[in-house]
C-alpha cells in the first residue's frame, strides 16, 4: 500500500466524520429530538451544549450516549426520564446525532 493511498483513505474518513457531525442537527430535527431538547437551553431535557460540556473529556461518551439514546435512561440530569428511542430511528442516525451533540461548544 502506498503512502498516497493511506493519506487519501485517512482524509476520506475525516471528511465522512465531519459530514456526519454536520448532518447531526438535521437528524435531531427529523427524529424529534428537539421536542425535549434544544441546542442552547433546557427544555424537558438538558440542552445539547450542556451534554457536550458534561462529556467533553469522556473518551467513552460516544458509545455511552448512543446506548442511552437508544435505551433511554434517568437520573443523570434530574428526575425526568428520557424514553427509549423508537426502533424506526436507525443506529446510524443515533450515531450522527450523538457525534454532532458532542461536537458542540
SULDASUL-V285399 format. One record per residue. N is the residue number from 1. RES is the residue in one small letter. SS is DSSP state (alpha for helix, beta for strand, coil for the rest). PSI is psi in whole degrees, -180 to 180 (999 if undefined). OMEGA is omega in degrees with one decimal (NA if undefined). Layout:
BEGIN
n:N res:RES ss:SS psi:PSI omega:OMEGA
n:N res:RES ss:SS psi:PSI omega:OMEGA
END
This chain:
BEGIN
n:1 res:x ss:coil psi:136 omega:-178.5
n:2 res:x ss:coil psi:159 omega:177.1
n:3 res:x ss:alpha psi:-40 omega:-179.1
n:4 res:x ss:alpha psi:-44 omega:179.3
n:5 res:x ss:alpha psi:-44 omega:-180.0
n:6 res:x ss:alpha psi:-40 omega:178.2
n:7 res:x ss:alpha psi:-43 omega:179.6
n:8 res:x ss:alpha psi:-40 omega:178.5
n:9 res:x ss:alpha psi:-45 omega:178.9
n:10 res:x ss:alpha psi:-43 omega:178.8
n:11 res:x ss:alpha psi:-41 omega:178.2
n:12 res:x ss:alpha psi:-41 omega:178.6
n:13 res:x ss:alpha psi:-39 omega:178.0
n:14 res:x ss:alpha psi:-47 omega:-179.2
n:15 res:x ss:alpha psi:-35 omega:177.9
n:16 res:x ss:alpha psi:-43 omega:177.5
n:17 res:x ss:alpha psi:-42 omega:179.0
n:18 res:x ss:alpha psi:-42 omega:179.3
n:19 res:x ss:alpha psi:-40 omega:178.9
n:20 res:x ss:alpha psi:-44 omega:-180.0
n:21 res:x ss:alpha psi:-42 omega:179.4
n:22 res:x ss:alpha psi:-33 omega:179.8
n:23 res:x ss:alpha psi:-11 omega:-177.0
n:24 res:x ss:alpha psi:-38 omega:179.9
n:25 res:x ss:alpha psi:-42 omega:176.7
n:26 res:x ss:alpha psi:-43 omega:178.7
n:27 res:x ss:alpha psi:-42 omega:179.2
n:28 res:x ss:alpha psi:-42 omega:177.7
n:29 res:x ss:alpha psi:-47 omega:-176.5
n:30 res:x ss:alpha psi:-24 omega:-177.3
n:31 res:x ss:coil psi:19 omega:172.5
n:32 res:x ss:coil psi:21 omega:177.1
n:33 res:x ss:alpha psi:-30 omega:-176.6
n:34 res:x ss:alpha psi:2 omega:171.7
n:35 res:x ss:alpha psi:-39 omega:-176.9
n:36 res:x ss:coil psi:-13 omega:-177.0
n:37 res:x ss:coil psi:155 omega:169.7
n:38 res:x ss:coil psi:164 omega:-178.7
n:39 res:x ss:coil psi:-46 omega:-170.4
n:40 res:x ss:coil psi:16 omega:174.7
n:41 res:x ss:coil psi:152 omega:177.9
n:42 res:x ss:coil psi:135 omega:172.4
n:43 res:x ss:coil psi:-109 omega:169.9
n:44 res:x ss:coil psi:-37 omega:176.9
n:45 res:x ss:coil psi:177 omega:-178.8
n:46 res:x ss:coil psi:159 omega:174.5
n:47 res:x ss:coil psi:155 omega:178.1
n:48 res:x ss:alpha psi:-32 omega:177.7
n:49 res:x ss:alpha psi:-35 omega:176.0
n:50 res:x ss:alpha psi:-41 omega:178.8
n:51 res:x ss:alpha psi:-47 omega:179.5
n:52 res:x ss:alpha psi:-43 omega:-179.5
n:53 res:x ss:alpha psi:-42 omega:-178.4
n:54 res:x ss:alpha psi:-36 omega:-173.9
n:55 res:x ss:coil psi:11 omega:-171.8
n:56 res:x ss:coil psi:-30 omega:-179.1
n:57 res:x ss:coil psi:10 omega:-177.3
n:58 res:x ss:coil psi:108 omega:-178.3
n:59 res:x ss:coil psi:-25 omega:-179.7
n:60 res:x ss:coil psi:9 omega:-174.2
n:61 res:x ss:alpha psi:-42 omega:-177.5
n:62 res:x ss:alpha psi:-54 omega:-177.9
n:63 res:x ss:alpha psi:-42 omega:-178.4
n:64 res:x ss:alpha psi:-42 omega:-179.3
n:65 res:x ss:alpha psi:-34 omega:174.3
n:66 res:x ss:alpha psi:-45 omega:179.3
n:67 res:x ss:alpha psi:-43 omega:-179.2
n:68 res:x ss:alpha psi:-40 omega:178.7
n:69 res:x ss:alpha psi:-42 omega:-178.8
n:70 res:x ss:alpha psi:-46 omega:-171.2
n:71 res:x ss:alpha psi:-19 omega:-174.5
n:72 res:x ss:coil psi:178 omega:-179.7
n:73 res:x ss:beta psi:176 omega:179.5
n:74 res:x ss:coil psi:156 omega:172.8
n:75 res:x ss:coil psi:-27 omega:-177.3
n:76 res:x ss:coil psi:-26 omega:-175.8
n:77 res:x ss:coil psi:19 omega:-178.8
n:78 res:x ss:coil psi:-163 omega:-173.9
n:79 res:x ss:coil psi:-23 omega:-177.8
n:80 res:x ss:coil psi:115 omega:179.6
n:81 res:x ss:coil psi:150 omega:172.2
n:82 res:x ss:beta psi:121 omega:-179.7
n:83 res:x ss:coil psi:159 omega:175.2
n:84 res:x ss:coil psi:149 omega:178.6
n:85 res:x ss:coil psi:141 omega:179.5
n:86 res:x ss:coil psi:144 omega:-180.0
n:87 res:x ss:coil psi:-16 omega:177.7
n:88 res:x ss:coil psi:-16 omega:176.0
n:89 res:x ss:coil psi:121 omega:-175.6
n:90 res:x ss:coil psi:157 omega:175.3
n:91 res:x ss:alpha psi:-34 omega:178.0
n:92 res:x ss:alpha psi:-40 omega:176.9
n:93 res:x ss:alpha psi:-43 omega:179.2
n:94 res:x ss:alpha psi:-43 omega:178.7
n:95 res:x ss:alpha psi:-45 omega:-179.6
n:96 res:x ss:alpha psi:-41 omega:178.9
n:97 res:x ss:alpha psi:-49 omega:-178.6
n:98 res:x ss:alpha psi:-41 omega:179.5
n:99 res:x ss:alpha psi:-44 omega:178.3
n:100 res:x ss:alpha psi:-48 omega:-179.8
n:101 res:x ss:alpha psi:-46 omega:-178.2
n:102 res:x ss:alpha psi:-17 omega:179.1
n:103 res:x ss:alpha psi:-11 omega:-176.9
n:104 res:x ss:coil psi:149 omega:178.4
n:105 res:x ss:coil psi:999 omega:NA
END
